[in-house]
Protein backbone atom coordinates (compact mmCIF):
# COMPACT_ATOMS: atom_id res chain seq x y z
CA UNK A 1 0.00 0.00 0.00
CA UNK A 2 2.80 2.42 0.88
CA UNK A 3 4.58 1.77 -2.43
CA UNK A 4 1.31 2.37 -4.29
CA UNK A 5 0.79 5.68 -2.50
CA UNK A 6 4.39 6.70 -3.26
CA UNK A 7 3.92 5.90 -6.98
CA UNK A 8 0.70 7.89 -7.11
CA UNK A 9 2.37 10.86 -5.45
CA UNK A 10 5.16 10.73 -8.03
CA UNK A 11 2.62 10.63 -10.88
CA UNK A 12 1.01 13.76 -9.45
CA UNK A 13 4.14 15.80 -10.07
CA UNK A 14 3.97 15.87 -13.93
CA UNK A 15 0.19 16.23 -13.70
CA UNK A 16 0.50 19.35 -11.58
CA UNK A 17 3.07 20.84 -13.95
CA UNK A 18 0.82 20.04 -16.92
CA UNK A 19 -2.12 21.72 -15.19
CA UNK A 20 -0.03 24.82 -14.44
CA UNK A 21 1.10 25.05 -18.07
CA UNK A 22 -2.44 24.88 -19.46
CA UNK A 23 -3.80 27.22 -16.79
CA UNK A 24 -1.04 29.78 -17.33
CA UNK A 25 -1.71 29.85 -21.06
CA UNK A 26 -5.49 30.10 -20.69
CA UNK A 27 -5.52 32.99 -18.20
CA UNK A 28 -3.14 34.98 -20.42
CA UNK A 29 -5.30 34.32 -23.48
CA UNK A 30 -8.34 35.79 -21.71
CA UNK A 31 -9.24 39.33 -22.83
CA UNK A 32 -7.84 42.15 -20.74
CA UNK A 33 -4.75 42.31 -18.56
CA UNK A 34 -3.86 43.73 -15.12
CA UNK A 35 -2.49 46.97 -16.58
CA UNK A 36 -5.67 47.70 -18.55
CA UNK A 37 -7.86 46.91 -15.52
CA UNK A 38 -5.84 49.19 -13.22
CA UNK A 39 -5.61 52.12 -15.64
CA UNK A 40 -8.94 52.05 -17.47
CA UNK A 41 -10.56 54.36 -14.88
CA UNK A 42 -7.63 56.77 -14.83
CA UNK A 43 -7.66 59.29 -17.67
CA UNK A 44 -4.24 60.60 -16.62
CA UNK A 45 -2.49 57.24 -17.08
CA UNK A 46 -0.02 57.73 -19.92
CA UNK A 47 1.35 55.13 -22.29
CA UNK A 48 4.67 55.31 -20.45
CA UNK A 49 2.95 54.62 -17.14
CA UNK A 50 1.33 51.53 -18.65
CA UNK A 51 4.68 50.32 -19.96
CA UNK A 52 6.21 50.83 -16.53
CA UNK A 53 3.47 48.72 -14.96
CA UNK A 54 4.06 45.97 -17.51
CA UNK A 55 7.77 45.93 -16.66
CA UNK A 56 6.97 45.94 -12.94
CA UNK A 57 4.69 42.89 -13.32
CA UNK A 58 6.99 41.18 -15.84
CA UNK A 59 4.30 41.23 -18.54
CA UNK A 60 6.66 42.73 -21.09
CA UNK A 61 8.49 39.40 -21.40
CA UNK A 62 7.47 36.59 -23.82
CA UNK A 63 4.84 34.24 -22.43
CA UNK A 64 7.17 31.24 -22.15
CA UNK A 65 9.70 33.33 -20.19
CA UNK A 66 6.96 34.45 -17.83
CA UNK A 67 5.98 30.82 -17.27
CA UNK A 68 9.58 29.74 -16.62
CA UNK A 69 9.97 32.57 -14.08
CA UNK A 70 6.75 31.47 -12.39
CA UNK A 71 7.86 27.83 -12.27
CA UNK A 72 11.17 28.84 -10.66
CA UNK A 73 9.21 30.51 -7.87
CA UNK A 74 6.64 27.72 -7.66
CA UNK A 75 9.20 24.98 -6.95
CA UNK A 76 10.19 27.07 -3.93
CA UNK A 77 6.49 27.25 -2.91
CA UNK A 78 6.51 30.95 -3.78
CA UNK A 79 3.47 32.03 -5.82
CA UNK A 80 4.74 35.58 -6.16
CA UNK A 81 3.08 38.81 -5.09
CA UNK A 82 -0.42 39.96 -5.87
CA UNK A 83 -0.84 42.63 -8.55
CA UNK A 84 -3.64 44.20 -6.51
CA UNK A 85 -2.10 44.91 -3.11
CA UNK A 86 1.47 43.65 -3.38
CA UNK A 87 1.00 41.01 -0.70
CA UNK A 88 2.43 37.52 -1.03
CA UNK A 89 -0.09 35.22 -2.71
CA UNK A 90 0.67 32.37 -0.31
CA UNK A 91 -0.22 34.61 2.64
CA UNK A 92 -3.57 35.54 1.07
CA UNK A 93 -4.36 31.89 0.37
CA UNK A 94 -3.37 30.76 3.88
CA UNK A 95 -5.81 33.33 5.28
CA UNK A 96 -8.67 32.12 3.10
CA UNK A 97 -8.20 28.37 2.71
CA UNK A 98 -9.31 27.28 6.25
CA UNK A 99 -12.88 28.51 5.84
CA UNK A 100 -13.14 27.03 2.32
CA UNK A 101 -11.84 23.64 3.49
CA UNK A 102 -14.19 23.75 6.49
CA UNK A 103 -17.23 24.35 4.30
CA UNK A 104 -16.19 21.68 1.78
CA UNK A 105 -15.45 19.07 4.46
CA UNK A 106 -18.74 19.76 6.24
CA UNK A 107 -20.55 19.54 2.89
CA UNK A 108 -18.95 16.17 2.09
CA UNK A 109 -19.85 14.83 5.54
CA UNK A 110 -23.45 16.03 5.13
CA UNK A 111 -23.65 14.50 1.65
CA UNK A 112 -22.29 11.19 2.89
CA UNK A 113 -24.55 11.05 5.96
CA UNK A 114 -27.77 11.85 4.09
CA UNK A 115 -27.29 10.59 0.52
CA UNK A 116 -26.28 6.98 1.27
CA UNK A 117 -29.21 6.19 3.63
CA UNK A 118 -31.62 7.80 1.16
CA UNK A 119 -30.22 5.72 -1.69
CA UNK A 120 -30.19 2.48 0.33
CA UNK A 121 -33.75 2.89 1.56
CA UNK A 122 -34.95 3.81 -1.93
CA UNK A 123 -33.33 0.67 -3.35
CA UNK A 124 -34.63 -1.70 -0.67
CA UNK A 125 -38.09 -0.12 -0.85
CA UNK A 126 -38.21 0.23 -4.62
CA UNK A 127 -41.34 1.94 -6.02
CA UNK A 128 -42.52 2.80 -2.51
CA UNK A 129 -43.72 6.28 -1.53
CA UNK A 130 -40.27 7.08 -0.11
CA UNK A 131 -38.63 6.03 -3.38
CA UNK A 132 -40.97 8.23 -5.40
CA UNK A 133 -40.43 11.22 -3.11
CA UNK A 134 -36.66 10.78 -3.24
CA UNK A 135 -36.84 10.65 -7.05
CA UNK A 136 -38.67 13.98 -7.05
CA UNK A 137 -36.02 15.37 -4.71
CA UNK A 138 -33.30 14.23 -7.11
CA UNK A 139 -34.93 15.97 -10.06
CA UNK A 140 -35.27 19.17 -8.01
CA UNK A 141 -31.67 18.92 -6.85
CA UNK A 142 -30.33 18.48 -10.37
CA UNK A 143 -32.44 21.24 -11.90
CA UNK A 144 -32.08 23.94 -9.23
CA UNK A 145 -29.30 26.48 -9.90
CA UNK A 146 -27.08 26.97 -6.86
CA UNK A 147 -27.15 30.77 -6.94
CA UNK A 148 -30.96 30.83 -7.24
CA UNK A 149 -31.39 28.42 -4.32
CA UNK A 150 -28.97 30.49 -2.23
CA UNK A 151 -30.93 33.68 -2.90
CA UNK A 152 -34.25 32.00 -2.05
CA UNK A 153 -32.90 30.65 1.25
CA UNK A 154 -31.42 34.05 2.11
CA UNK A 155 -34.78 35.72 1.55
CA UNK A 156 -36.69 33.04 3.49
CA UNK A 157 -34.48 32.40 6.51
CA UNK A 158 -32.53 35.65 6.61
CA UNK A 159 -34.93 38.39 5.51
CA UNK A 160 -38.45 37.10 6.14
CA UNK A 161 -37.89 34.86 9.17
CA UNK A 162 -34.72 36.51 10.44
CA UNK A 163 -33.36 33.35 12.07
CA UNK A 164 -30.14 32.90 10.06
CA UNK A 165 -27.45 35.38 8.99
CA UNK A 166 -27.04 35.85 5.27
CA UNK A 167 -23.45 37.04 4.94
CA UNK A 168 -19.99 36.52 6.41
CA UNK A 169 -18.86 33.90 8.91
CA UNK A 170 -19.33 35.89 12.11
CA UNK A 171 -21.41 38.73 13.47
CA UNK A 172 -20.12 42.27 13.93
CA UNK A 173 -20.36 42.06 17.74
CA UNK A 174 -18.57 38.69 17.95
CA UNK A 175 -15.84 40.18 20.15
CA UNK A 176 -18.43 40.80 22.88
CA UNK A 177 -19.65 37.17 22.90
CA UNK A 178 -18.60 34.29 25.11
CA UNK A 179 -17.05 31.09 23.77
CA UNK A 180 -20.36 29.21 23.41
CA UNK A 181 -22.06 32.22 21.85
CA UNK A 182 -19.21 32.54 19.34
CA UNK A 183 -19.50 28.85 18.46
CA UNK A 184 -23.26 29.13 17.95
CA UNK A 185 -22.82 32.30 15.90
CA UNK A 186 -20.26 30.52 13.70
CA UNK A 187 -22.59 27.53 13.24
CA UNK A 188 -25.51 29.77 12.24
CA UNK A 189 -23.37 31.51 9.64
CA UNK A 190 -22.35 28.15 8.11
CA UNK A 191 -25.81 26.56 7.93
CA UNK A 192 -26.88 28.20 4.67
CA UNK A 193 -23.52 27.94 2.81
CA UNK A 194 -23.02 24.29 3.79
CA UNK A 195 -26.63 23.44 2.97
CA UNK A 196 -26.48 25.10 -0.44
CA UNK A 197 -23.11 23.48 -1.21
CA UNK A 198 -24.36 20.00 -0.27
CA UNK A 199 -27.85 20.17 -1.81
CA UNK A 200 -26.96 19.11 -5.34
CA UNK A 201 -24.46 16.54 -4.07
CA UNK A 202 -27.06 14.87 -1.86
CA UNK A 203 -29.44 14.59 -4.79
CA UNK A 204 -26.83 13.13 -7.13
CA UNK A 205 -25.12 10.75 -4.72
CA UNK A 206 -28.42 9.38 -3.41
CA UNK A 207 -29.32 8.38 -6.98
CA UNK A 208 -25.93 6.71 -7.49
CA UNK A 209 -26.37 4.92 -4.16
CA UNK A 210 -29.79 3.67 -5.19
CA UNK A 211 -28.56 2.36 -8.55
CA UNK A 212 -25.53 0.68 -7.00
CA UNK A 213 -27.57 -0.93 -4.23
CA UNK A 214 -30.20 -2.19 -6.68
CA UNK A 215 -27.48 -3.88 -8.71
CA UNK A 216 -25.95 -5.52 -5.64
CA UNK A 217 -29.14 -6.81 -4.00
CA UNK A 218 -30.03 -8.65 -7.23
CA UNK A 219 -26.86 -10.73 -7.05
CA UNK A 220 -27.04 -14.45 -6.32
CA UNK A 221 -25.08 -14.27 -3.06
CA UNK A 222 -27.65 -11.83 -1.66
CA UNK A 223 -30.47 -14.22 -2.51
CA UNK A 224 -28.49 -17.03 -0.88
CA UNK A 225 -28.03 -14.99 2.29
CA UNK A 226 -31.75 -14.24 2.39
CA UNK A 227 -32.56 -17.93 1.80
CA UNK A 228 -30.43 -18.89 4.82
CA UNK A 229 -32.78 -16.95 7.03
CA UNK A 230 -30.73 -13.81 7.66
CA UNK A 231 -32.74 -10.70 8.37
CA UNK A 232 -33.09 -8.12 5.64
CA UNK A 233 -31.29 -5.45 7.66
CA UNK A 234 -28.31 -7.75 8.29
CA UNK A 235 -28.08 -8.76 4.63
CA UNK A 236 -28.28 -5.15 3.46
CA UNK A 237 -25.88 -3.64 5.99
CA UNK A 238 -23.32 -6.44 6.24
CA UNK A 239 -23.26 -7.95 2.76
CA UNK A 240 -24.80 -5.56 0.23
CA UNK A 241 -23.85 -2.10 1.45
CA UNK A 242 -20.10 -2.63 1.51
CA UNK A 243 -20.02 -3.80 -2.10
CA UNK A 244 -22.41 -1.04 -3.15
CA UNK A 245 -20.07 1.59 -1.74
CA UNK A 246 -17.43 1.03 -4.43
CA UNK A 247 -18.89 3.36 -7.09
CA UNK A 248 -20.06 5.74 -4.36
CA UNK A 249 -16.48 6.21 -3.17
CA UNK A 250 -15.50 7.06 -6.74
CA UNK A 251 -18.20 9.70 -6.98
CA UNK A 252 -17.16 11.22 -3.65
CA UNK A 253 -13.58 11.51 -4.87
CA UNK A 254 -14.69 13.17 -8.10
CA UNK A 255 -17.01 15.56 -6.22
CA UNK A 256 -14.08 17.45 -4.67
CA UNK A 257 -13.43 19.70 -7.70
CA UNK A 258 -17.16 20.37 -8.01
CA UNK A 259 -17.35 21.57 -4.42
CA UNK A 260 -14.28 23.76 -4.82
CA UNK A 261 -15.64 25.23 -8.05
CA UNK A 262 -19.06 25.78 -6.50
CA UNK A 263 -17.39 27.69 -3.68
CA UNK A 264 -16.81 30.57 -6.08
CA UNK A 265 -20.59 30.99 -6.38
CA UNK A 266 -21.85 30.64 -2.83
CA UNK A 267 -18.86 32.33 -1.18
CA UNK A 268 -19.48 35.35 -3.38
CA UNK A 269 -23.23 35.33 -2.70
CA UNK A 270 -22.84 34.87 1.07
CA UNK A 271 -19.82 37.23 1.25
CA UNK A 272 -17.68 34.52 2.82
CA UNK A 273 -13.96 35.40 2.87
CA UNK A 274 -12.81 32.11 1.38
CA UNK A 275 -10.81 31.01 -1.64
CA UNK A 276 -13.87 31.18 -3.88
CA UNK A 277 -14.46 34.86 -3.19
CA UNK A 278 -10.73 35.56 -3.54
CA UNK A 279 -10.66 33.72 -6.87
CA UNK A 280 -13.63 35.74 -8.17
CA UNK A 281 -12.16 39.11 -7.19
CA UNK A 282 -8.73 38.11 -8.54
CA UNK A 283 -10.26 37.07 -11.86
CA UNK A 284 -12.10 40.37 -12.19
CA UNK A 285 -8.88 42.30 -11.54
CA UNK A 286 -6.74 39.93 -13.70
CA UNK A 287 -4.48 39.22 -10.73
CA UNK A 288 -2.49 36.47 -12.46
CA UNK A 289 -0.29 35.36 -9.51
CA UNK A 290 -3.28 34.95 -7.20
CA UNK A 291 -5.31 33.13 -9.86
CA UNK A 292 -2.46 30.71 -10.50
CA UNK A 293 -1.92 30.10 -6.80
CA UNK A 294 -5.59 29.31 -6.17
CA UNK A 295 -5.87 27.05 -9.23
CA UNK A 296 -2.74 25.10 -8.25
CA UNK A 297 -4.04 24.62 -4.70
CA UNK A 298 -7.38 23.46 -6.12
CA UNK A 299 -5.63 21.04 -8.48
CA UNK A 300 -3.56 19.58 -5.64
CA UNK A 301 -6.66 19.12 -3.47
CA UNK A 302 -8.47 17.44 -6.37
CA UNK A 303 -5.60 15.03 -7.02
CA UNK A 304 -5.39 14.14 -3.34
CA UNK A 305 -9.17 13.63 -3.28
CA UNK A 306 -8.87 11.11 -6.09
CA UNK A 307 -5.97 9.41 -4.30
CA UNK A 308 -8.02 9.09 -1.13
CA UNK A 309 -10.87 7.60 -3.18
CA UNK A 310 -8.53 4.99 -4.71
CA UNK A 311 -7.07 4.07 -1.32
CA UNK A 312 -10.57 3.76 0.11
CA UNK A 313 -11.36 0.92 -2.32
CA UNK A 314 -9.24 -1.49 -0.32
CA UNK A 315 -10.96 -0.41 2.89
CA UNK A 316 -14.46 -0.67 1.46
CA UNK A 317 -14.09 -3.95 -0.43
CA UNK A 318 -11.64 -6.64 0.80
CA UNK A 319 -11.55 -8.15 -2.70
CA UNK A 320 -9.59 -5.15 -3.88
CA UNK A 321 -5.85 -5.47 -3.41
CA UNK A 322 -3.23 -3.01 -4.48
CA UNK A 323 -0.51 -4.58 -6.60
CA UNK A 324 2.99 -3.97 -5.35
C-alpha positions in Angstrom: 0.0 0.0 0.0 2.8 2.4 0.9 4.6 1.8 -2.4 1.3 2.4 -4.3 0.8 5.7 -2.5 4.4 6.7 -3.3 3.9 5.9 -7.0 0.7 7.9 -7.1 2.4 10.9 -5.5 5.2 10.7 -8.0 2.6 10.6 -10.9 1.0 13.8 -9.4 4.1 15.8 -10.1 4.0 15.9 -13.9 0.2 16.2 -13.7 0.5 19.4 -11.6 3.1 20.8 -14.0 0.8 20.0 -16.9 -2.1 21.7 -15.2 0.0 24.8 -14.4 1.1 25.1 -18.1 -2.4 24.9 -19.5 -3.8 27.2 -16.8 -1.0 29.8 -17.3 -1.7 29.8 -21.1 -5.5 30.1 -20.7 -5.5 33.0 -18.2 -3.1 35.0 -20.4 -5.3 34.3 -23.5 -8.3 35.8 -21.7 -9.2 39.3 -22.8 -7.8 42.1 -20.7 -4.8 42.3 -18.6 -3.9 43.7 -15.1 -2.5 47.0 -16.6 -5.7 47.7 -18.5 -7.9 46.9 -15.5 -5.8 49.2 -13.2 -5.6 52.1 -15.6 -8.9 52.1 -17.5 -10.6 54.4 -14.9 -7.6 56.8 -14.8 -7.7 59.3 -17.7 -4.2 60.6 -16.6 -2.5 57.2 -17.1 0.0 57.7 -19.9 1.4 55.1 -22.3 4.7 55.3 -20.5 3.0 54.6 -17.1 1.3 51.5 -18.7 4.7 50.3 -20.0 6.2 50.8 -16.5 3.5 48.7 -15.0 4.1 46.0 -17.5 7.8 45.9 -16.7 7.0 45.9 -12.9 4.7 42.9 -13.3 7.0 41.2 -15.8 4.3 41.2 -18.5 6.7 42.7 -21.1 8.5 39.4 -21.4 7.5 36.6 -23.8 4.8 34.2 -22.4 7.2 31.2 -22.2 9.7 33.3 -20.2 7.0 34.5 -17.8 6.0 30.8 -17.3 9.6 29.7 -16.6 10.0 32.6 -14.1 6.7 31.5 -12.4 7.9 27.8 -12.3 11.2 28.8 -10.7 9.2 30.5 -7.9 6.6 27.7 -7.7 9.2 25.0 -7.0 10.2 27.1 -3.9 6.5 27.3 -2.9 6.5 30.9 -3.8 3.5 32.0 -5.8 4.7 35.6 -6.2 3.1 38.8 -5.1 -0.4 40.0 -5.9 -0.8 42.6 -8.5 -3.6 44.2 -6.5 -2.1 44.9 -3.1 1.5 43.6 -3.4 1.0 41.0 -0.7 2.4 37.5 -1.0 -0.1 35.2 -2.7 0.7 32.4 -0.3 -0.2 34.6 2.6 -3.6 35.5 1.1 -4.4 31.9 0.4 -3.4 30.8 3.9 -5.8 33.3 5.3 -8.7 32.1 3.1 -8.2 28.4 2.7 -9.3 27.3 6.3 -12.9 28.5 5.8 -13.1 27.0 2.3 -11.8 23.6 3.5 -14.2 23.7 6.5 -17.2 24.3 4.3 -16.2 21.7 1.8 -15.5 19.1 4.5 -18.7 19.8 6.2 -20.6 19.5 2.9 -19.0 16.2 2.1 -19.9 14.8 5.5 -23.5 16.0 5.1 -23.7 14.5 1.6 -22.3 11.2 2.9 -24.6 11.1 6.0 -27.8 11.8 4.1 -27.3 10.6 0.5 -26.3 7.0 1.3 -29.2 6.2 3.6 -31.6 7.8 1.2 -30.2 5.7 -1.7 -30.2 2.5 0.3 -33.8 2.9 1.6 -34.9 3.8 -1.9 -33.3 0.7 -3.3 -34.6 -1.7 -0.7 -38.1 -0.1 -0.9 -38.2 0.2 -4.6 -41.3 1.9 -6.0 -42.5 2.8 -2.5 -43.7 6.3 -1.5 -40.3 7.1 -0.1 -38.6 6.0 -3.4 -41.0 8.2 -5.4 -40.4 11.2 -3.1 -36.7 10.8 -3.2 -36.8 10.6 -7.0 -38.7 14.0 -7.0 -36.0 15.4 -4.7 -33.3 14.2 -7.1 -34.9 16.0 -10.1 -35.3 19.2 -8.0 -31.7 18.9 -6.8 -30.3 18.5 -10.4 -32.4 21.2 -11.9 -32.1 23.9 -9.2 -29.3 26.5 -9.9 -27.1 27.0 -6.9 -27.2 30.8 -6.9 -31.0 30.8 -7.2 -31.4 28.4 -4.3 -29.0 30.5 -2.2 -30.9 33.7 -2.9 -34.2 32.0 -2.0 -32.9 30.7 1.2 -31.4 34.0 2.1 -34.8 35.7 1.6 -36.7 33.0 3.5 -34.5 32.4 6.5 -32.5 35.7 6.6 -34.9 38.4 5.5 -38.5 37.1 6.1 -37.9 34.9 9.2 -34.7 36.5 10.4 -33.4 33.4 12.1 -30.1 32.9 10.1 -27.4 35.4 9.0 -27.0 35.9 5.3 -23.4 37.0 4.9 -20.0 36.5 6.4 -18.9 33.9 8.9 -19.3 35.9 12.1 -21.4 38.7 13.5 -20.1 42.3 13.9 -20.4 42.1 17.7 -18.6 38.7 17.9 -15.8 40.2 20.2 -18.4 40.8 22.9 -19.7 37.2 22.9 -18.6 34.3 25.1 -17.1 31.1 23.8 -20.4 29.2 23.4 -22.1 32.2 21.8 -19.2 32.5 19.3 -19.5 28.9 18.5 -23.3 29.1 17.9 -22.8 32.3 15.9 -20.3 30.5 13.7 -22.6 27.5 13.2 -25.5 29.8 12.2 -23.4 31.5 9.6 -22.4 28.2 8.1 -25.8 26.6 7.9 -26.9 28.2 4.7 -23.5 27.9 2.8 -23.0 24.3 3.8 -26.6 23.4 3.0 -26.5 25.1 -0.4 -23.1 23.5 -1.2 -24.4 20.0 -0.3 -27.8 20.2 -1.8 -27.0 19.1 -5.3 -24.5 16.5 -4.1 -27.1 14.9 -1.9 -29.4 14.6 -4.8 -26.8 13.1 -7.1 -25.1 10.7 -4.7 -28.4 9.4 -3.4 -29.3 8.4 -7.0 -25.9 6.7 -7.5 -26.4 4.9 -4.2 -29.8 3.7 -5.2 -28.6 2.4 -8.5 -25.5 0.7 -7.0 -27.6 -0.9 -4.2 -30.2 -2.2 -6.7 -27.5 -3.9 -8.7 -25.9 -5.5 -5.6 -29.1 -6.8 -4.0 -30.0 -8.6 -7.2 -26.9 -10.7 -7.0 -27.0 -14.5 -6.3 -25.1 -14.3 -3.1 -27.6 -11.8 -1.7 -30.5 -14.2 -2.5 -28.5 -17.0 -0.9 -28.0 -15.0 2.3 -31.8 -14.2 2.4 -32.6 -17.9 1.8 -30.4 -18.9 4.8 -32.8 -16.9 7.0 -30.7 -13.8 7.7 -32.7 -10.7 8.4 -33.1 -8.1 5.6 -31.3 -5.4 7.7 -28.3 -7.8 8.3 -28.1 -8.8 4.6 -28.3 -5.1 3.5 -25.9 -3.6 6.0 -23.3 -6.4 6.2 -23.3 -8.0 2.8 -24.8 -5.6 0.2 -23.8 -2.1 1.4 -20.1 -2.6 1.5 -20.0 -3.8 -2.1 -22.4 -1.0 -3.2 -20.1 1.6 -1.7 -17.4 1.0 -4.4 -18.9 3.4 -7.1 -20.1 5.7 -4.4 -16.5 6.2 -3.2 -15.5 7.1 -6.7 -18.2 9.7 -7.0 -17.2 11.2 -3.7 -13.6 11.5 -4.9 -14.7 13.2 -8.1 -17.0 15.6 -6.2 -14.1 17.4 -4.7 -13.4 19.7 -7.7 -17.2 20.4 -8.0 -17.4 21.6 -4.4 -14.3 23.8 -4.8 -15.6 25.2 -8.0 -19.1 25.8 -6.5 -17.4 27.7 -3.7 -16.8 30.6 -6.1 -20.6 31.0 -6.4 -21.9 30.6 -2.8 -18.9 32.3 -1.2 -19.5 35.4 -3.4 -23.2 35.3 -2.7 -22.8 34.9 1.1 -19.8 37.2 1.3 -17.7 34.5 2.8 -14.0 35.4 2.9 -12.8 32.1 1.4 -10.8 31.0 -1.6 -13.9 31.2 -3.9 -14.5 34.9 -3.2 -10.7 35.6 -3.5 -10.7 33.7 -6.9 -13.6 35.7 -8.2 -12.2 39.1 -7.2 -8.7 38.1 -8.5 -10.3 37.1 -11.9 -12.1 40.4 -12.2 -8.9 42.3 -11.5 -6.7 39.9 -13.7 -4.5 39.2 -10.7 -2.5 36.5 -12.5 -0.3 35.4 -9.5 -3.3 34.9 -7.2 -5.3 33.1 -9.9 -2.5 30.7 -10.5 -1.9 30.1 -6.8 -5.6 29.3 -6.2 -5.9 27.0 -9.2 -2.7 25.1 -8.2 -4.0 24.6 -4.7 -7.4 23.5 -6.1 -5.6 21.0 -8.5 -3.6 19.6 -5.6 -6.7 19.1 -3.5 -8.5 17.4 -6.4 -5.6 15.0 -7.0 -5.4 14.1 -3.3 -9.2 13.6 -3.3 -8.9 11.1 -6.1 -6.0 9.4 -4.3 -8.0 9.1 -1.1 -10.9 7.6 -3.2 -8.5 5.0 -4.7 -7.1 4.1 -1.3 -10.6 3.8 0.1 -11.4 0.9 -2.3 -9.2 -1.5 -0.3 -11.0 -0.4 2.9 -14.5 -0.7 1.5 -14.1 -3.9 -0.4 -11.6 -6.6 0.8 -11.6 -8.2 -2.7 -9.6 -5.1 -3.9 -5.8 -5.5 -3.4 -3.2 -3.0 -4.5 -0.5 -4.6 -6.6 3.0 -4.0 -5.3 
